[in-house]
Amino acid sequence: MICELYSVEKFFQIEDVSYVQVPGTKGSFGILKKHAPIISSLEPGIVKVVRNDGAEILFSIPAGGFVGFENDVVSIVSEEITQTY
């Protein structure tokens, strides 16, 4: 699975991803490989990306945004994205 994070100033692409956790507007939720296609709005918070090797990468989205998932690609769009770890 691939996770792509887009903002006005930055773009991140992480490959070999096993799990992505996002701060949905109705609560945090996770996306695994082969998840059903989805589009959802996001609250301000932390996005956690877990790679196949177990490494975790954290991103802050202070303004919230949107997430979409299709064909094993997670796409996150936010006005501002900062890698925190």
C-alpha positions, 0 to 999 in steps of 0.5 A: 500500500502507498500513502500520499500526503499533499499540502500547498507546500509539501508532498510526502509519499511513503511506500510499503505501508501496512496501516494508516490511522487518521483523525476522522470527524466522527472519530479516529479510524484506520485503513488497511490494505484492500480496504473498501474505497472511502472518502472522509473529512478529517479533524485536526490531529495526528496521522500515523503511518505504519510501514511493513517493517513496523516503523511508524511515521507521524504527521500533524494536520493542524487544519484537518483535511480529507482522506481518500482510499482506492486501489491500495493508495491512501491520499491525504490532503490538508492545508498544512502537513508537518512530519512530527516523527 
